[in-house]
Every structure is written in C-alpha cells, then in structure tokens.
Amino acid sequence: MPKPYEIKAAHDGTPTVWIYGDIGPSWFDETVEAKTLVKEIAEIDAETIKVRIASYGGSVPDGIAIANALDSHPASIEYVIDSVAYSMAAYISSGPGRTTMASNALLMLHQPHGGAAGRADDMREMADVLDKWTEIYAQGIATKTGKTLDEIQALLSGGKDHYFNAEEALAFGLVDEITEPMQIAASLINSINEAGHKAPTGLKTMPKETEANTKPEVEAKKVETKKPAEAKPVEAKDVEAKAEVKAVKSTADILAADQSRRTEIRAKFEGFEQTPEILALRESCENDHKVTAQAAGIQLLEVLAKGQQPAQSVSRITVVDHSDEIRAASISAILCKAGKGTPEMRQEAIKAGYMGHTLLDFAKASLDRCGAVSAHMSKKEIVAAAFTYSGSDFPILLENTMHKALLGGYNVAADTWRRFCAVGSVSDFRAHNRYMRGSIGNLMGKTELNEYKNGSLGDGTKESITASTKGLIIGLSREMVVNDDLGAFVSIAADLGRSAARTIESDVYTALTSNSGLGPLLGDGKSLFHADHNNIGAGSAISVAAIDANRVIMASQQDNGGNDFLDLSPAVAVVPIGLGGSMREVNAQEYNDDTSKNQRKPNVVRGLFGDVVDSPRITGTRRYLFADPAIAPVLEVAFLDGMQEPTIEMEQGFTVDGTSYKVSLDYGIAGVGYQGAVTDAGA
C-alpha cells in the first residue's frame, strides 16, 4: 500500500497524488497533513494531476487547504475514489474536475464534528464555528452536484452519516463515472469496523488479496453503464472469515510477520509515559496475535482517555484551533490602533474585544494562553517573557502584523514596470537561460532531378537572467513594546514594503536607461537597442509621422533565422514625465493636426498604444515603444520561486535588548530579446 500521502507518476506519466490515510494531525499514525502536501502540490508542473483517494476524512482546516491547493492549480484535476471517501475526503473529491468512483467504493457526507471545553459561552462559540464549517462544506458539495446550498444543508442536518454507494453517488451528482472495482482486502472492512463506522449494506468484497490487485499503480477502467446485480448484505461472520484468507507461505514468514506486528505496536506506545498500566497493555497487545497495530493504538487511546469527557465520534474528531482566529483579531486591532486598518478589521477587533488593547496587553494575553504567570512581573519582564517563553505566540503575532503592514505598503507603491516588462520565475540563484529558437525557411521547389531540397533550422538566441537578494534589517526594542509605540512599529513595516516595491521600479528603469539610454547588454555583447538589432528610430520629436515611422521599424523585425517578418506592433509607450501629455494626445486625436483644416487627414496611429507610461525616472526626450510583453518580451523581472512579495523573518536579539526583523526580496532583471521594442532619441 502507498504511504498516507504520496506524489509520484502513474504508468502514463501523469503525476498522481495518493491520499491514502486520515487527513490532518493524529496521535498514532502518519497522516495526510496540509502543511506538507499543499507545498508539494504547488510544485507539480503538469497539465493533468490525478488524485486517488482512500480516506476516512479528518480535519476540516487541513481538508479545505488541500482542496483549495488542488482547485487553484492550473492543471486539470482527475479524482479517483478507490475505496472510501468519507467526510473531508468526499469534500476534496468534489472539486472542479472529473470524479470517478470504483463500483464497490463508498462515499459518506456528514456535518463537521468538533469538541469544546469550558463555559457555556465557549460551547455556543464552538457551535457557531461548526455552523460556519458546515456551510463551507455544504457549498463545496452543492457546487459539485449542481444542487442548491439549502438542499445540501437540509441533507446534512440532524447529525446523520449519509453513505452513498457508487450508483447512488452518480445519481446524486457526487461523481461523474463509475469504474471497475479495486480489490478491497478484508483488512479494510476490519479497519472500518474498528474505527467505529458501520459497514452499510451493498458493500462488495473481493475473495482474496493478491500482489497484483494491491499495487497502487493499477488504473481503474471504465465499466458498461448497465445496472449491476444487487449485492447481498455483508454479515459479520463473512467479514471475519475473509480476514483469514490471506495465506502465509512458511513458518519463517509467520515469524517475520509477527515480529513486524510487534515492532509496529511498540512504536504506537513510544512517546507516552510508561506507567505500569500502559506497559501491561503493550505486553498484552504484543502477545495477542489477533491484535493489529491499529487496534493496539485504539486500545491505548481508550486508556489515555480515561476520566475524560467522551467525544461525539471515536473515528473522526475535528479539533478547531482558535489560535489563528485570536491572532487575526489581534493583528486587526493593532493595525486599526495604528491607523492602518480597514472597516472590516475594526469590526473583527471589536467582536473579539481587542480594540484599545496595547502591545503590553497582547504580550500578557500570550503568556496567559501558554500557562505562564505574569502577575508579579514588571512590564519589561512581561515583554521579555512573551518573546522567549516556550509556547508564547507573541513573536508570531508581531511578525504577522509586520508582514501585513509590509504587504500593504508594497501593494500601494507604484510599479509601472509591470506594464511593459515580462514577469518570470527562477528556481535558484544561478543564471537561467531564456531561449528564442530559430525558424525554418520557406518551402522550395524541387531540383531538376525531381528531388526535394534540404532546408535548415536557423540558429536561435540565448539570453540569461540571474536572481539576487536585496533586503534590510530593522530592530524592535522592548521599550517600543512597553511604550506601545504602534505608530513607529507599523509605519516602519509599511515603509519597508514601499521600499521593496520602489527598489524593483528603480532597478528596471536603471537597466532600461543604461548605456546612454540604449539598455542592458544582451548575449551577443551588444546593447538591447543597437543598429545591428534594427530597433533605433531616426531621432524625431513626437508626432503622427514620427510614431508611424517607429511602428514600421518594429513591424519590419524578422525572426531569429531571418526567414519571416514578425509583424509586431507597439502596445506600450514609455516616455519621460514631461512628454506623457504629448504622447497621449497623439495617441488619442482623431485627425493629423499638421494638415490643413480644410483637408484633414486621419491620424494613422490613433489608439496604437493601449498604455502610455510616463516616468520621472526617464529624462531628456528619449522614448521607448514596447510590444505586448506576453507576445514579444524584451525586459524580464524574474522572482525566486515566483514569490513576488517581500518576506519577513524574525530573530531574537542576543547582543541587544529587542528583536530584529529581516525583510528580503529575491529577483533579477535582464534583457531577454530585442525585436519587441524600439527606441527613439526624440528632439
């Protein structure tokens, strides 16, 4: 069997995500956790991704994160339900894309479960949270099935588990096709029973499990759409009998299997206090050959849970962590108090009761949540403990607040470079090549001997781009926290965001205007704008005739092999700030004003530019005309791993009484082509 989750290629080369286990954190088994799987999904570069599912479900937040990662991926997603898709596993399989289901598989829907401890208000708050999760869950199912949200919520109400066999799931709209069954071993049925799930009638089991039919690479095949014969209900004695089917070949095999079972059971008990009761239980489980590692884990859980309030369901408990909600409301309150919040943030902070809190209040609250006693500490001691005490989330709170303010400043800063530059991605800090292949010449007539002539593929061109890191380090003293100096704290972060955006803007224009305005050097050792590149105008002031002449230069560019014209057209004009008005006027006027009023000629370049960029970073009279960067890229800004926003990292100070924050951005700028641009020195 595969791991709880695994990503590898199937026989046809399609990347396959195996979700073969519980979703979210678990005490006993390896599970399918969003914090690792989501990152690996994002790194898949393919047109199609297959997702194979055999899971009883699990954590709602983890399941939603995995579903969102798949929904937002540019690839087409194919979902394959191999055996069971319960709860959040069913939610994942309801994403955009085609869903198939083995004819002997099961799908189950129900309301999210959860637990809470504390006062009556805590219980009511948990109920509200569960209602929100149910609404999100129901919306995903409604979207898949085409049914209304009210219909799905009505189905889920009452707390029942709703099981669907393949035909029922197809009729309900939960799947798009029924496929040939996967072989289900008896151990799967036992797992269902041990986990507390009933085995609904109509579930078909296979007579035995073989190496051939348990390989995860086995692909499901389409079955005919005729209605299958009704299956007989599975009785307990049949399930028990099938558990004994798998044969062991020799005494050596028996001993090896038992040793493996004992090792797995001991692993279940590691990490827990070895009390006499737990040691006795472990020995009992090891010596009972009928007890599997999974069954031993359940028995251990029962011992550990003695004296605790029982949960709603032994098999599936969704624990909602409120840390993120508390942190989000705290960040909103801090930003609002500093004058950087939105009306939505203000409402969030008011609802949580955090409006008016100082940084010191948040430091105390953080210590209270992790069990530290702050009653007899001085203000400075409270701040110091909030930064260093194990379990305190105060550093994370400040880091997240800094990051939000940082991105706010970054996103409001002007970045005109995006309007005429291509945006790319590099995987590391090495030079990455950008290739433009040569072209094939026109077809030629045959020789006198009636033979075809040999053609050739022209040489391509290669440019390269390299990312580097730029950043700053700022310090946050503990005195700033004690004094509640929010203005300085948040404003510095916003200023850093604007600084990061401004740095890219400045670097792009520096590259564009380098070499006396002729741009960066390309791979041939010549500047981007060069006589040999045929992309320099005659040097005329902005006018209809001058712009039309520039247009002709760009349209006359040929491909790298010199076999055909590219017929490119200017889409963006980049000019000094003082010439923006003149360029917009020429681009918008209906007639050529240089002609007689009695014999007006139409403006032949009217509307030529979809965008006019005028920047104070360009001086003099030189203008630049760019084709659409998506068609003929000229300048590229490439970000490390595609991360276009600055990142922030925190480091606790040792030599100073405070904390340091490092803001960094990894990117590179280079010329990657010349056919898509023309420059003119103007007059």
Summary of the structure (lengths in Angstrom):
residues: 683
radius of gyration: 33.1
end to end distance: 74.1
largest distance: 108.8
contacts: 2087
relative contact order: 0.07
helix: 39%
strand: 19%
